[in-house]
Each structure stands twice: as C-alpha cells, then as structure tokens.
Amino acid sequence: MGEVLLKYRIMPEETDTDLAQLERNVAAALPKGIARLSKATPQPFAFGMKVLVCSIIVQDDEGNNDKIEECLKEVPLSQGAEFLEMGRLM
C-alpha cells in the first residue's frame, strides 16, 4: 500500500499561542500506525496571526483521511484545521 501526503492549516486558539506546543499536540493527536507528522511550518496568516501548516503522511487506505480530520478537530490549543492539499507519495 502506498502513502499520501496531506496538508492542513491549523488555526491556533489565540494570536499568542505557542506554535511549538501546538505542533507537539498535533503530532500526539495523530493515530499511531496510520499517520505521522512529516513537517510543521509556522506561516503568517492575517492581522499578525500565525498558523501552522502541517504535512501529514498517511497510509493510502480508505477512510484514513477522515480519521485524520476527526483527530485534528480535537487538538488542544487549536480552533480548527483546514484541508489544503493532497498528493500521493512514490
């Protein structure tokens, strides 16, 4: 089975949220054996707010993308996640 790279924009709860802690929370929330955090990059968003753009590698099995979205909804210090893009890894 192959792997898929998913990118999400994680919105912090507050403008002064610790993005390093948010990154750790995202990594901890991902289901073990199904997904892993590949990269997390802080990026400017709006009005001085920074967001965390996360690249997550998941197994290319049906339903895994939905599982990731459900996990990201529950991440502490986050007010939500927005799907950005998906690509198959070789």
C-alpha positions in Angstrom: 0.0 0.0 0.0 1.2 3.5 -0.8 1.3 6.7 1.2 -0.4 10.0 0.8 0.8 13.5 1.9 -2.0 15.7 3.4 -1.5 19.4 4.1 -3.6 21.2 6.7 -3.7 24.7 8.0 -4.0 24.5 11.8 -5.5 27.7 13.3 -4.4 28.5 16.9 -6.9 29.5 19.6 -5.1 32.8 20.2 -2.6 35.0 18.5 -0.1 34.3 21.2 -0.5 30.5 21.2 2.8 28.7 21.4 3.1 27.1 18.0 5.8 24.7 19.1 3.4 23.3 21.7 0.6 23.2 19.1 2.9 21.2 16.8 3.5 18.7 19.6 -0.2 18.5 20.2 -0.9 17.8 16.5 1.8 15.0 16.5 0.3 13.5 19.6 -3.3 13.5 18.3 -2.5 11.6 15.1 -3.4 7.9 15.2 -0.4 5.7 15.6 0.4 3.3 12.8 -1.9 5.3 10.4 -0.3 8.7 10.2 2.8 10.7 11.2 3.6 14.4 11.2 6.3 15.0 8.5 6.7 18.7 8.8 5.1 21.7 10.5 5.8 25.2 9.4 4.6 28.5 11.0 3.3 30.9 8.4 1.8 34.4 8.6 -2.0 34.4 8.1 -3.9 37.6 8.9 -3.7 40.5 11.3 -0.5 39.4 12.9 -1.7 35.8 13.4 0.4 32.9 12.5 -0.9 29.5 11.6 0.8 26.1 11.5 0.9 24.4 8.1 1.3 20.7 8.7 2.3 18.0 6.3 1.0 14.6 7.4 1.8 11.3 5.9 -0.9 8.7 6.0 -1.3 5.2 4.7 -3.4 5.1 1.4 -6.3 3.2 2.8 -10.0 4.2 2.5 -11.2 6.3 5.4 -7.8 7.3 6.8 -8.2 10.9 5.6 -11.5 11.2 7.5 -9.8 9.8 10.6 -7.1 12.5 10.4 -9.7 15.3 10.1 -11.6 14.0 13.1 -8.3 13.9 15.2 -7.4 17.4 14.1 -10.7 18.8 15.3 -9.8 17.7 18.9 -6.2 19.1 19.1 -5.7 21.3 22.2 -4.7 24.9 21.5 -6.3 24.7 18.1 -9.6 26.2 16.9 -9.7 24.1 13.8 -8.0 22.7 10.8 -8.4 23.5 7.1 -7.6 21.0 4.4 -5.1 22.5 1.8 -3.9 19.7 -0.5 -3.3 16.0 -1.0 -0.7 14.2 -3.1 0.4 10.6 -3.5 4.0 9.7 -2.4 6.1 7.5 -4.6 
